[in-house]
Amino acid sequence: MSFELERNGKSYFVIDNGHISSASAKAAGIINPITGKNFVLSWRFEEFLPIALETYAALEKFLGIQIVIDMPIIRSIDSIDQENLWLAKSSDSFFGKYLDGNGYDADWLSAFRKKLGYIPIKNSFRVDIKSLLYHWKTHLIENGRFLEEEFDYSLIEIKNGKVDYKEFTFDKVVFCEGAQAIDNPFFDSTSFSLNRGDVFTLKIQNIAMNRMYKDELFFVPFGDNTYWVGGGYLPKGKDEHEHKKEMENLIKEILIIDFEHLHHEYAWRPSTKNRRPLLRQSDTFAQLYQFNGLGTKGTSLAPYFSKVMSDVLFSESSSLELH
């Protein structure tokens, strides 16, 4: 969001406390075109992908780093029905552009439990979110646009159409606060619920994965023999220690060679009832906005909806309707 304002010449300031359970800081940054048990194209993927790639390319140029990795996915097939469904889909010219017709050379698959079959997916990417966040924060600090502290809602005052906060005065404030939005008094928190996602970092020697692998969990190569492993969420009412143990056992079922468990993390992410982004203006104060609910597909959605929000902030004719 702040980069969209930056490259459009807008004045902005970021206040963030680097919350330890931030979902973005722990995300693998996967852009996946094919999703779900029925192998459907991700929501509005062909509209979102060009904008995402353009935005990340612009960030790479601006920051002088590489963050986008063209990384195909190999997805496992669990049943004859799934195999038949995929064969039908892959014969469609529309879905054909997401099927890697060259097949795949993946000796490393022997490190995983054998499946009925495999689907090679292309036009998928990984964005190095950790590097992006680090370098963007460094840019903000160096240019006096960043304050690292917890935002105190009680200190907001609306005066003469402006927002006063401590020694600052803003025209508008956009809350991009993820799970912390549940405590925001300016917006109805019943619009979304919080889901916990668990992430494991493993060290696996001598398999040289050059693709992402999707079984019940995602295995994503991060370099130096380290792998991000995650997927799913903690079901409501389930004991978190039991859930963690079940995920550890599932990893051992899927990955049938030795590995080193480096660490485990989790994060809370807000999910809207219709699993769509939540962009809205406060019913109480017209100067306050919320940008949230991007969910597990935030890497592909954020660039597009940052443009939407920017247009709303600076154009009287724009609407926050997400049809």
FENVEN-V12808 format. One record per helix or strand of 2 or more residues. SS is the DSSP state (helix for helix, strand for strand). FROM is the first residue (numbers start at 1). LEN is the number of residues. If there is no record, write none. Layout:
ss-><SS | SS>
from-><FROM | FROM>
len-><LEN | LEN>
This chain:
ss-><helix | strand | helix | strand | strand | strand | helix | strand | strand | helix | helix | helix | strand | strand | helix | strand | helix | strand | strand | strand | strand | helix | helix | strand | strand | strand | strand | helix | strand | strand | strand | helix>
from-><2 | 14 | 24 | 30 | 34 | 40 | 45 | 68 | 73 | 80 | 93 | 107 | 117 | 125 | 129 | 146 | 153 | 156 | 162 | 168 | 173 | 178 | 189 | 192 | 212 | 218 | 226 | 240 | 260 | 278 | 288 | 295>
len-><6 | 3 | 3 | 2 | 2 | 2 | 19 | 3 | 5 | 11 | 4 | 5 | 5 | 3 | 14 | 3 | 3 | 4 | 4 | 3 | 3 | 6 | 3 | 12 | 3 | 6 | 5 | 15 | 13 | 4 | 5 | 20>
